[in-house]
Amino acid sequence: MRGDSADGMFEYYMTLNQYRVEASLARRLCDEAAPGLHWLQELGVEFPAQDLYASGVESIPPGHTARGNGAAIAAALEAEVHKRDIEVITRTRIEQLILDDSKRVRGIRSGSSVVKAGAVVITTGGFGANPYLLQQHYPDATRHGSAAWYIGNMNCVGDGLEIARQAGADIVGHNRGLLLTTPNFRKVLEVFVPGWLVYVNREGRRFVKETAEYAVMSGVVGA
Ligand SMILES: Cc1cc2nc3c(=O)[nH]c(=O)nc-3n(C[C@H](O)[C@H](O)[C@H](O)COP(=O)(O)OP(=O)(O)OC[C@H]3O[C@@H](n4cnc5c(N)ncnc54)[C@H](O)[C@@H]3O)c2cc1C
């Protein structure tokens, strides 16, 4: 990342993603990254400066580790939710958006339960755990057969895409995603390849600097 600023982060993010992501969303992510961090600090989460880290793809270390790790962030957010008297319902799968006559979203449905709302934000994550949707929306991820696998929340089956599509939304971003290469045959996340590893193409020729940033590697190897 060139400089620790929203502009630097945006330039880096877009370049690393080959300008294949929605620029407006990336811009918002970059603009709100620092305010988001400060907000968590205001909620009491500590991010010790000595724990700053590079996740392997930046020239300066912008990664922040909370004292107490992710559990500390979750606890602070949960406390804030209780303070604001927000009702939380868990273990409930949202199945549909409720629309009014003019097709405006007015709530959600899960089984026979309906919750009315002035606004609905869909945060159901990705669709990596759904082989059918992967084939539909990210075919590059499926053409490697069992040599490619998904690591993540098994509930992320693309429900958000489906309920939005049913409500008339367009689905964009066909065949975009991040495939990571791993030197191992264990089905774990291991994106930083060891120094001894040499990648060769079908002709047996080395074709890439193996320690290239992982977003770069996935584009080169998956191509
Ligand atoms: C192994 C791994 C390592 C990662 N490392 C990093 C990292 O170092 N840095 C980084 O920035 N990112 C990292 N990521 C990516 C990061 O975790 C995700 O980008 C982020 O969690 C996405 O957040 P989200 O809220 O969009 O979705 P998620 O965190 O996936 O949350 C979606 C939630 O929606 C729920 N859900 C799904 N469908 C329904 C439904 N119909 N009704 C109700 N609930 C539903 C799911 O159960 C889930 O709890 C990593 C991801 C993985 C898998």
The ligand as an ORCA input file, in Angstrom:
! r2SCAN-3c Opt
* xyz 0 1
  C     -10.011    -18.792      6.401
  C     -10.310    -17.340      6.138
  C      -9.367    -16.365      6.448
  C      -9.639    -15.017      6.231
  N      -8.691    -14.092      6.543
  C      -8.967    -12.784      6.400
  C      -8.039    -11.784      6.784
  O      -6.964    -12.093      7.283
  N      -8.375    -10.477      6.602
  C      -9.566    -10.125      6.061
  O      -9.849     -8.932      5.931
  N     -10.472    -11.047      5.673
  C     -10.199    -12.360      5.836
  N     -11.113    -13.290      5.449
  C     -12.324    -12.834      4.806
  C     -13.358    -12.363      5.824
  O     -13.476    -13.328      6.836
  C     -14.684    -12.171      5.094
  O     -14.488    -11.298      4.010
  C     -15.722    -11.587      6.032
  O     -15.932    -12.431      7.122
  C     -17.039    -11.407      5.284
  O     -17.948    -10.834      6.186
  P     -19.482    -10.878      5.902
  O     -20.149    -10.258      7.098
  O     -19.771    -10.311      4.548
  O     -19.890    -12.418      5.808
  P     -19.699    -13.578      6.854
  O     -18.702    -13.244      7.911
  O     -19.492    -14.825      6.051
  O     -21.119    -13.628      7.581
  C     -22.291    -14.025      6.889
  C     -23.240    -14.582      7.941
  O     -24.549    -14.735      7.358
  C     -25.103    -15.946      7.851
  N     -26.133    -16.348      6.878
  C     -25.974    -16.848      5.631
  N     -27.158    -17.058      5.050
  C     -28.114    -16.672      5.955
  C     -29.542    -16.652      5.933
  N     -30.257    -17.035      4.878
  N     -30.185    -16.197      7.035
  C     -29.492    -15.778      8.141
  N     -28.132    -15.767      8.211
  C     -27.463    -16.216      7.116
  C     -23.929    -16.892      7.936
  O     -24.223    -17.947      8.857
  C     -22.826    -15.957      8.466
  O     -22.832    -15.920      9.872
  C     -10.865    -14.642      5.680
  C     -11.829    -15.626      5.363
  C     -11.558    -16.950      5.597
  C     -12.629    -17.995      5.280
*
